[in-house]
Amino acid sequence: MDKFKIKPAIQFYEGLEESVIPEIRLTRSKDGKTGQAIFIFEKPEALAKETAGDISGMTMIDEEGALQTKEIKARFLNGEPSAIEATYTWKSESDFERFMRFAQRYAKKNGLGYTQK
């Protein structure tokens, strides 16, 4: 498969693209070298009964390869899972730059914008 044909995607299960677009919040250390991206998926397909299974992580895939995190939390409402919160942490400027390349490709594919608070 041609790596340039790989569209940016987020997966909780290998091979199954999550169609719900998350809210993404970024935090960075004062020196800018470390930080986190917090993804919040409201009512994601990964929590649907048809796909129910153990979620052990989140994978972000694009033409450069894959970024992964195992830091996943489920949110519950009235005893039912309602959201997934995933945190991706970077520990260097090059890791941050790689994440931002993925984020820009993912945003472009999904018609998203960026706002700074």
Secondary structure, 3 states (H helix, E strand, C coil): CCHHHCCCEEEEECCEECCCCCEEEEEECCCCCCEEEEEEEECCHHHCHHHCCCCCCEEEEECCEEEEECCEEEEEECCEEEEEEEEEEECCHHHHHHHHHHHHHHHHHHCCCCCCC
